Amino acid sequence: MKFRAMRYFTAAALMGVSVACGQREETTPPVATPGFKTNLTRVPQGSPIDVAYRFAVAPDAPAFTKDYRVMVHVLDSDEELMWTDDHDPPTPTRQWKPGQVIEYTRTIFIPIYPYLGMATIEMGLYAAESGERLPLAGEDTGQRAYRVGGLELLPQTDNIFVIFKDGWHSPETAENNPIMEWQWTKRDAVLSMRNPKHDVLFYLHADQPGGFLTEPQHVTVTLGPQKIDDFELQPGGNEVIRKVPLTAAQLGPGDTTEIVIHVDKTFVPSAVAPDKSKDPRDLGIRVYHAFVQPR
């Protein structure tokens, strides 16, 4: 179900804004110019894209007195909000200097959403505690949200389907965000897919939310007899996105291929912390996305 994009005014956000003849007029100078660029402009739902964010701080910008969050809204053709990528910039805004250019890249996965076609991207800067938004340079669509670009959303059928085969618990969704889904692994979890028989990039998006483990988990990823990746996953909810290039030779000649995720430490929440959880499952790591992208 879609919901109308929500735009809030606070007393602080209204400072420096006047309204005449039904039109909003910004009277406060912009503190920065936002920018948005992706490695793909047409993208199937469920697939990853690399987003380059950019803020060119105005030469006469006043000092930032607090750390603002980056607002990123993705809207459909009816200007209804589909999802967000709100985040804290890697360099906190209190460290931004006049004339400085802040650039960084994030990998995000396009949610599975009941909409195909052009999507509009809006950006802004806001204070988490009050909702105050800062004036920026660019096309203001209202209430200090700035249109910075667009994406064409394609059907999920354009993807290489990956099947969560053995060693997985049932899918779960976040209570306050039904498009956010994950599955827990057991000690060994198998992914199966049709062999594309050409080079691909394998993505694994996972975390360990913490609260039960105090030590990192060692994760090993294999393709047949080959170890294709291994890494440590720290408890505490810091998400990782692993990107593993695979060649057609590594995938082999078969019509299907399997990737195995092995975790050295698992835990049962109800056994580790019975006061916190009654969950009797044996859990490995929490996986948000396992995706194979042609190269």
N, C-alpha and C positions, 0 to 999 in steps of 0.2 A: 504494500500500500504506500502510495506517495504521500508526502506531507509538504505543506507550503513552506518555502524558505523563510526562516524566521530572521527578522532584522530588528535588533533592539536599540532603543535610545536610552541613554542614562543622562543625568544632569551634566556629568563631565563630558559626555560625547557631544552634547549640544553646544558646548562652549565654542565660540568662534564660528557659529553657523547662523545664518539669517534666512528667513523664508519670505519670498515676495511673489505675488501672483501665482501661488501654488508651486513655485519652483524653489528648490533648495539651492542656496548660494553659499559656497565655502569662502570664508573670509580669513581663515588661518593659513599661512604659507605651508606647503607640503614639506614634510620632514625627509621624504625619500621617494624614489621612483621604483615600483615593484616590477619584476620581470619573471616570466614563466616560459620554459622551453622544454620540449620532450624529444626523446630519440625516435618516437613514432607519433604520427598524427592520426593514423587509423589503427585502432587496437581492438582485438577481440575481448569480450568480457572474460574475466578470470585470469587474464595474462598480465605479466609485469611490464612496467615502463620505467625508464629512468627520467626523473624530473629535475631539471636544473632551475633552482630558484636564485633570484638576483635582487638585491636592493642597492640602488645607488643613493647614498645618503646625500642630502642637499648640502651644498657648500656653506649655507648659512643656518643649518639645522641647530636648534638648541640642544644642550646636553640631555640625553635620555636619563630620566630620574628613576626609572624602574625597568624591569625586564618584561617586554611585551611578547606575546605569542603571535605566531604567524597564522592568519586565518586563510584557509583555502577551501572554497565552496565549489562544488561541481553541480551545475544546474541543467535541467532538461530544456526542451524548446518552449515549455510553458513557464519557465523560470521557477520551477519547483526544485527544491534541494534534493539531490539524490544521495550524496555522501560528502564527507569532508576529509581533508588531510591537515587539520590544524596541528601545529607542532611548535616546539621551542627551537629557535634557530641555533645552530652549533656555536656561534658567537653570540652571547647574550647582548641584548640591545644596549644595556648600560655601557658596553665596551665599544659601541659604534662611535665613530668620529666623523665630523663634517667632511664631506668630499670623499669618504671611503666607499669602496664597492664591496659588498658582502655577497659572496657566491658559494653555493654548495649544492650537492646533488643527493636526492633521495630516490630509492627504488620503492615503488608502490605497486600493489596489485589491484587491478580494476575489479570492483565487486561484481557479483552476479546480480543484475538488477533488471526489472522488467521494462527496459527501454533500449531502443536502438536508434541511432542517428547522431546528430550533432549535440555536443554538450558544451556549455560555456563555463569557463574557469574565472572565478573572482577571487581576489586576494585582499588582505588588509592586515593591519597590526592592531592588537587589542590587549587590554589588561585583563588577566584572568579573573581577578577578584572583583572588578567593577563593571567589566564590559566596555569600558572606555575605548574608543577607536581613535587612532591618530589620522590626521589628514595626509594623504599621499598624492603624488602626481599621476594623472592618467584619467581614464574614462570612469567617472564616478557613477555607479548605477543606483546609488542611494545609500544613505547612512554609512558613508565612508567604506563602501565595498567597491573594488576597482576591477573592471573587466580586463583580463590580461591575455586571453587566448581561448582556444577551444580544442576539442578532440572529437573524432568520429568513432562512436562505439559500434563494434561489429558483433555478429553472433558468436556465442561460445563455441559453436560447431567448427569454427576455423582453427581451433586448438588441437594439439595432440593430447588425447585423453589419458590421464594417469589414474589407474585403479588402485585404491587402498585395499590391498588384497588380504594378507594375513598379518596378525600381530598388532591390530589396531582396536581401540575402544570406539564406541559409537560417537558420531559427531555431536558437538555441543555448540550452542550459540550464546553470545553475551546477552544478559537480561535487558540492557538498555540499548542494544544495537543488534538487531536480528540479522544484519548482513555480515556480521563478524562471526566467523565460524572456525572451529579448530577440532583436531582429533589428537588424543593422547596415544603415544606408542606404548607397547609393552617392551620387553628387553630387546626383542628383534621384531622389526616391522618391515613388511615386503610391499614394494610398489611395483605394479606391472603395467606395461604399455605396449602398444603396437610399435614395432621397430620401424622408425622412419627411414633407416638405412642411409642417413646422411648426418653431417655434423650437427650437434645440438648444444644448447646450454641448459644445464640442469639447475634449477633453483630449489633451495630448501629454506623455508621461512619458519623459524621456530623460537621457542624460549623455554625457560624454566621459571615459573612465577615465584618460586620461593615460599617460605613459610613452613617448609617441611625438611628440605635439604639445606645443609650448611656448607657443603663442599661442592666444587664443580663436577659436572658429569663429563666423561670423555665419550664423544660420539664418533663412530666409524661408519663410513658409507662405502659399500662395495657394489660392484657390478660384475656378477659372476665371480671369478677368482681375483679380480682386480680391486685394489683399494683405490677409490677415486677421491676420497676426502676424509679428513679426520680433524676434529677440533674440540675445544673445551667449551662447555656451556655453563656460564656462571648462574647461580640462583639469584633471584631478585627481579625477574621480569624484563631484563634487557634483551630485546628481540635481536636475532641475528638473521641475516639473509646471506646464505652461502650460494655462490655462483660457480658451477663446475663445468668447464668445457669438456665435451665428450666427442670423440671422432667416430665416424662411421665404422672404422676398424674396431674400436673398443666396443661398439654396440653389437658387433658380430653379424653373421648372416641369417640368423633366425627371424621368423616373422614376429615374434614377441621377445621382450627382454624384461629383466627384473632387477630392481635396485633394492638393496637391503640396508636398513638403518639399524645399527647396533649401539646400545647404550650400556655402559659398564655398570651404572648404578640405577636401580629402580627403587621405588618406595611405595608403601601402602599408607595412605593418609590416616586411616583410622588406627593403625598400629603405631605410627610415629607420633601423632598428636591427637589422641582420642578426644581431648577437650575442644579441638578446633574442627574436627571432621569425623563423619561416620562413613566416609567413602572406603569400601573394602577393596577397591581395584588396585592392582599392581601397575604403577605408572612409571613411564620413562620420561619422555620429553613431550612438550605440547607443540604440535605442528599446525601452522596456519595454512601454509601452501607448499605443495610439491608440484613443480611445474617443469615441463620440457619445452623449450623454445627453439625452433629451427634457426640455424645460422647460415 
